[in-house]
Amino acid sequence: NRALSSSSNGLEKRPKLRFPGFDEPWKTERLSDFADRVTRKNNRNQTDLPLTISSKDGLVDQVSYFNKTVASKDMSGYYLLLNGEYAYNKSYSVGYDFGSIKRLDRYPMGALSTLYICFALKKYDSNFIKAYFDSLKWYREIYMISAEGARNHGLLNVPTDEFFETKHYLPQNLNEQRKIAAFIIALERRIDAQQSLVDNLKKYKRGLNHKLLSEIDEQYNHELGTVCSIVGGGTPDTLRSEYWEGNVEWFTPSEIGKSKYVSSSLRKISQIGLSNSSAKSLPAGTVLLTTRATLGEMSIARSECSTNQGFQSLVADSKSVLPEYLYYLQILIKPWCEKYASGNTFREISKASLSKCVVPIPGLNSQKKIVCILSRIDDMIEKHEYMEESLTQIKEGLLQQLFI
């Protein structure tokens, strides 16, 4: 069907994607037409559960999300939000320039700061409205009412009365609402199942990794500094343009640990920048190990590269240890880094401390067997992570076509 068609009543709005049997145009309604503001207070401390909004995970317990509570000890002045009600977080984040609207699904009730705008539906299928707000189609209205440049401590300046006057295109047919909602819910369950599969594979890999290493006889224990060279990094003078935008890969800690191998860095330095700094040329196969601020993250360099000073990278002695085997020793090296790191501004593990980390280094044949087993699991994890990412992209694309 066409997204926009003409009729005797003027312009009619239809979504780009419709289920068979539905052709009625969608109508414009103000938020206040289908929702009432919620201002009830937690004045009798009916709940002691402080909530926050995660753009990805929805309304969640602050303790679970932040590992601490940032709410006031006395939450009697907070809003009391009940299961099935909605809240708008005016804070912008990456990918959510105009904030998030989420429904309380995880708990019977919770307390929410009065910085949020809360509301309850008075009509329409709630699962449909939840999916609609996830589509972010309502951003065009927020864009029109938020004062340009008026942001206070990360909060958009969105007047509450104007928020409830925002316009939304919605189907009047309840069956169409339910059809769309059921489809999105089924897709979300498939994504959740895929995510659970990935999480379980990672848990299995960690357990097997521990088991394989624990079975190695203690006679094969060695200090890390005896089986590989440990090499630090550095940053060329940022005011010298000739030191930058060259052809030398130059990694920072934020680029490490997301994947087993890395090949291309976000920034490059020049050969003259490499020569005039404490950055070092590292051969292909070097295990890049973060040792400042972010501790113990690892990736293997596919090609010659360098790093900044947040690393103590491991260059394997080819006669003693495989780079891939060193990579799987992360399960032992990372806790060592976290235990022996020091520093006030940035916690850091020194080269001297790292070199004394004791790890099992069996013969190369045994290393190859361990690498082979764990690499197969890594391949499975990568395959299923790709599937999860693809399903998520499909959902995001459908949300844009199923709603106006």
N, C-alpha and C positions, 0 to 999 in steps of 0.2 A: 504493500500500500504506500501511497504517497505520504510524506511527512506533513505536507501542507497542501490543502485543496480548497477550492472556492465554492461557496454556496450562496443561496439567496439571503442568508443571514449574515453574510460577511465572510471573514476568513475562519476556517475550521482547523483546529489543531489535532493531528494524529501522530502517534509515535512511528518511527521508521519500521519497527518490527511489531507485528501483531500476531496473536494466536488466531487460528481459523474460527470463524463464527462471530468475530467482533469487528465492527466497522464504525460504531458511533464515535463522533468526535469527542475529545476530552474537553472538559470545562475548566475555566479558571476559578479558583477559590482562594480567598485570603486564609492565612493560617488560623485566624480567629474564627473562621466559619466552621472549621472541623477540629479545633483544639482549644482548650481552656488553659490559661496560665495556672500553674501550681505554685502557691506561696505559703503553704502550710509549714509551720516551723516544728523543729524537733524539740519543742519547749518542755516536754516532760521526759526528755531523753529516752524516747521510745526505742532508739537504736544507738549503738555505740560503734557502728561500722562507718568509717569515713570513706567516701567515694571520690574517685577522680575519673576523668575521661581520657582514655587512650584512643587516638585516632584509629589504631589498628585493632585493639582488643575490646573497645567499648567501655562501658561503665564498670570499673574494677575497684576492688579494695585497695586503698592506698598502701597498706602494709605489704600486700602481695606484690604490688607494682613497683614501689620505691624501696622496699625492704625497710621501711620506716613510715611513720605517719607525719604528714606536714600539716595536719589539721590542728585546730585549737583543742586544748584539753576539754574545755566546756563547749560542746556542740549544740547547746540548746538554741542558739541563734541561727543555726544552719537550716536549710530546707530539708524536710523529710520527704524523700522520694520513694514511692511504692513501686513494686514490680509491675512492669508494663508501661510505666510512665517514661517520659523523654526529658533529656537535658541538652542544652546547647552550650558548648564550650567555645568561647570567643577567642581562645588562644590559637594562633596560627602555628603550623609546624610544616615540615617538609612534605609536600604533596597535598597539604590541606591549608591553602592560603587563607581561607575564610572560616576556619574552625571545623568542628564536628558536631553533629546531632546524633545522639545514641540513645537506645532504649535500655532500661534496667531489666536485664534478663537473669543475671547470675544469683541474685539474692532477693529475699522477700521485701526488704527495705534497706535504705541507707541514708546517711547524712551528706549533704552536698553544700559547698560554699555558696553564699548568695551572689557570688560573681557569675554563677551560671544562670541561664534562663530555663526554667522548667515548665513542662506542660503535659497535659493528658488529652488523649483523643476523645472526642464525643461522637464521632462516626468514622466510617471506613474501616477496612480490614487492617489491623495493626501490623501484621507481617508485611503487607504491601507498603504501608507508610514507612516502615523500617528500611525496606529495600530502596524505596524512593530516596530517603535521606542519604543512604549509602552511595547513591548514584551521583551525588553532588550537583544535580541539576538545579538545585535551589541557590547555588552560588551567585547566579546572575542577579538575583534579587538582593542578596547581601552586599554585593558589589555596589549596587545603586544607593544603598542607605548608609553604608559605612563611610565615615568622613575620611577623605583622602589624606593619608599621612598621619592620621590621628590614632596612634597606637601607644598604649600606656603599659609598660612592663610586659610587652608581648600580647596584650589584649587589644582586639579590634574595638573601635568605638561604634557599637551597634545599639541604638536606642531601643529599649524594650518595646515601647508602644509601636514603633515602626517595624520591629521584627514581626509582631503579630499581624501587621498589615501587608506583609510580603505575599505575593501571588504565586500560586502553584497550579500547574496543569494536571488534572487527575481524572481518571475514568469514573463515570457514575455507576457503571455496571459492576455490582459486587462480585459476580462470577468472574469477570475479567481480572479484578483485583486479586482474587484468590488464586486464579490460574497463574498469574505472574509471580505471586508470592510463593506458591508451591514449587514452581520451577526454580526460583532463586534459592529456596531452602534446600532443594535436592542437590543443586550444584554446590552449595556451601558445605553440605554434608560430605559430598565426594571430595572436596578440597580438604576438609578436616580429616577424613580417613587417610588421604594421601600424606598429610602432615604427620599423622600418627605413625604411619608406616616408616617415614623418614626418621622420626624421633626414636622409634624402636630399633631401627637398624644402627643408629648411632650409639644407642645404649649397648646393643649387642657387640658392636665393634670395640667399645671401651672395655667391656668385660673380657672379651677374647684377647685384646691387646695386653691387659694386665696378666691374664693367665699364661699367655705365651712367654712373656718376659720373666714371670715368677718361676717358671719351670727351668730356667737356665741356671746351671750350677754356679755357685759363688766363685769358683776358681776362675771364671771368665770376667769377673768384675774389674773394671778399669776406671781410673779417673779420666774425665772427658778430655782434659788437656794432653793426655798421652796418646790419643787415637785421632786427633784432628787439630788443625791450627785454628785458633780463635782470633778473629779479626774485627776490629771496631770500624766505625765509619765517621763521617764528618760532613759539614756543609760549606761549600764555597762561599766566598763573600757575596752576599746578595746585591751589593751595590755595584758590583763589577759585571756588567752585561755580557762581557765576553766569556764569562765563566758558565753561562747558562744557554739553554736552547741548543745544546749540541746533540751528539749521538750516543752519549753514555747513559745507560739506564741508571736511575738514582731513586732508590726506594725509601719510603718513610713507613713508620710502624702501622699507620692506618691501612696500608695496602697489603698487609701480611696476615695470613691465617684464614682468609676467606676461601682459599682453594689450596690444593696440595702444591701446585706449580704456579709460578708467576713468570711472565716474560716481558711485559711492557709496563714501565712506570709512568705515573701521571706527569712527572717532570723529568727533564733530561738535563745533564750538565755536559760541558765541553771537555775535551782532553786537557786543555789548559786549566780549566776549573778543577779537574781531578788532580792534576799535578801540583796545584797551588792550594791544596786543602788537605785535611786529614782523612778525607774519603779515600778508600782503597779500591783497586780493581780486583773484583772477585770472579773466579772462574765459574763456568757453567757447572751446575751440580752443587754449588754452595747452598747450605741450609741457612737461610736468613732467619735469625733469631732475635726477637725484640727484647731488649733488656732495660728499657727506661720507660717509666710511666705505664705503658702497656707491657706486661711481663710474660715472656714465655710463648708468644705466638710464633708459628713457624710456617715457612713456605720454601720450596726448593726452586732456585733460579734455573731457568731453562737455558739462559745464555749469560755471557759475561756481563757484569753489572757492578754497581756500587750502592752504598746506603748512607743515610745520615747517621748522626751520633747516637741514635736510639737503638743501636744494634751491637751485638757481639756475635758475629756470624761464624758458622762452623764449616771449615774447609776440610773434608774428609781425607785421611790418609788412605789412598785406594788399596793399599795392601792389607789394611786392617778393618775398614768399615765402609759400608755402602751408604751413600747419601740418603737413599730411601729408608734404610734401617735407622739412621740417625733421626729422620723425620718421625718415625714411629716411637722413638724414645721420648717424644714430647710428653707423654703421659707420666714420665719420671722427672724430666728436666724442668717442666713448668712449675710443679710444686717446689722444686729446689729453688728456683728463681724467686718465687713468692716468699719462701721461708727466709732466705738470706739477703733479700734486697734491703737497702737502707737509703736514707735521705729524707729531707723534710719537704721541699718543694716537689721533687719528683723522686719516687722510689726507684732505685736502680740496682742492678746486680753487676758487680765488677768482673772484669776478665779473670782476675785472680781467684775470686770465689767460684765462678762458673767452671773454671778449669779443674776444680777439686770435686765437682759433682761425680759421684760414683754410679756407673751404669754398666749393665751386662753387655759384653761384646764377644759373642761366640764366634766360631769360624765362619768364613764367608758363605759356605754352603748352607749353614743353619740360618744365617741372616737372610739369604735368598728365599728360603722356605717361608720364613715369617713375613717377609715383604710380599711374597706371592699371595699368601692367605689374606692379609689385611688389604692389599690392593684390590682384590676381587670384591671385598665388601665396599671399599671406597667407590668402585665403579658402579655398584648397585645403588649406593647412596646418591651419587651424582645423577644417575638415570632417573631415580624417583624424585629428586629435587627438581630436575628439569620438568618432569610431568606436573609437579605441584605448581611451579612457576607458570607453566602453560595454561593450566586450569584457572589460575588466578587471573591471568591476562584475558582469557575467554570470558570470565565473569565480568571483568571491568568493561570489556567491549560490549557485552550484552546489556549491561546497566545503561550504557549510553544510548542504546537503540530501543530499549523497552520503555524508556521514560522520556518525557518532554522537558 
